[in-house]
Amino acid sequence: MQTIVTPLEKILQRTNLFLVPFVNQQVLPDLMQTLAIGLITITIALAIFLAENGTIVEFDRIVIWEKIVQGKFLLTSLSFLLIPLFFWDLSSSIVKFLLFIIYIVGVVGFLSFLFRSYKWIEEWESKDRRIEGYRQEKRLEFLDGISADQQGLIVWEHVWQLENKSFSEEKTYVEKFISNISSFLDTNNQKAALDFLSLFEDFLNDLTLSNIVIFETIFGTLLNWHKRIFNIGENAFQQRQLQKKLEQLTKYFIEKGFFSDEILYSLFEELQDHVSSEDKDYKKQFIKMIAPTFFENSTHSPDSHTIWSSFPSEWKVTEANIVDSQYNTANAWFESFIDWARQRILQHRNQEGEWDKKLEGVTEGLFPFVDPITWSIILTFILGVRNVKEFIEAPRSFGFMSRVHYSWGNESRPREEMEEEENQAIELALLLFKREFSRKNLKKYIGELEQLSYEKEDQEDRRKQLKSIFENMLKRLEKTENG
């Protein structure tokens, strides 16, 4: 009976005719051993050279080990070189062929290391000047997979301390850092995120935050992280610590924005987009968090007028914004202002003649349509004492001048505008402080004021001013109640 030979069997037969003589050559293991020794010798010399002369920045040694030497892969390649030689004489022809393939894989591993080393060594850099080449590519690859441990913190400490960073280089590092933190948050590793952000905070002064691209990239990301942590809702200790750190960084960037004309507009744009969230609870808490930073720094800025002109109109405390529910952001700003202003008014209560510049500037900017003098009297009374006698005998610390008005050919116009602002102040007070300025309370206050008189001219003026304001409030209330 004739045996049928399949095409596959024919190929195997022909292969055996070639492989058996090849793997059984006496010179082959000697050549393999010589090549292995040569590759190992060159590798050791290159590794020493790279460690001593291949580093420009502090973390290059780690990068060389991880991305050029690739220690684990090189050790595997070494075993692939040596194991075939050890078992060669004990193996059959088929096993020798398999061992030879393993050996070739080991050779390729060593050659790839030599190639990476050559690419690294041929590129020249200095500590003051780094180029966007092979070395930088490997550094960035290493930063992509940075570990959430002490070594990772040390690496980023060296990164932030790099001097003479180009714009492109710094932007890339910032993006890599953001990617690292995001990966920690994705895996719910809040401790690592907190540790890396704490380190980042220590080196903020080394960043070019005056550059609008760098500023926007970091600030926008901080806002997103803050909202993300808030929405987790677990309120665990680690989460609270991380949220606190993000709040500190956010406030720092707001302060920076106030002192740079180039990024001031971008600051408000980022905040406006962020606060436009439908989440009312988050919006209220976020504004409460940033408001004191606004109030404390707005008047210190060299361009405080621009700050309030850039401040979104729907955030300002006006009658229209308070009444309109879609502008409830104004309510959050007002509540934050009240908490801040009450402390300042009580602080200056017994300090004769001391002017509170911060409270003056914030009041004028946040309440754009009211008369500053009338409004300061109302606020000082409500937030400070709520007692007419104490109000008169304790001097105010802000609200000493009205807004500037121009006649433009109409002599009566400034007076009319001032009267309108006084009316706006009264209307807003009746809206915001309904309980305090009820009809009953106003009559009580007016009666108490009528029983007082003062020899000192300034105190008598205060009594008359306060009485006039309360009388106007009462008239307006009665007019509204009577239809």
Secondary structure, DSSP 8 states (H G I E B T S, - for coil): ------HHHHHHHHHHHHHHHHHT-THHHHHHHHHHHHHHHHHHHHHHHHHHHS-SSTTHHHHIIIIII-HHHHHHHHHHHHHHHHHGGGS-HHHHHHHHHHHHHHHHHHHHHHHHHHHHHTS--BTTB--SSHHHHHHHHHHHT--SSHHHHHHHHHHHT-SS--HHHHHHHHHHHHHHHHHHHHTT-HHHHHHHHHHHHHTGGGS-TTSHHHHHHHHHHHHHHHHHHHHH----HHHHHHHHHHHHHHHHHHHHHHT-HHHHHHHHHHHHHHHT-S-HHHHHHHHHHHHHHHHHHTTTSTTHHHHHHHS-GGGS--HHHHHSGGGTHHHHHHHHHHHHHHHHHHHTTT-TT---HHHHHHHHHHSTTS-HHHHHHHHHIIIII--HHHHHHS--SS--S------TT-TTHHHHHHHHHHHHHHHHHHHH-TTTT-HHHHHHHHHHHHT---SSHHHHHHHHHHHHHHHHHHHHHHHHHT-
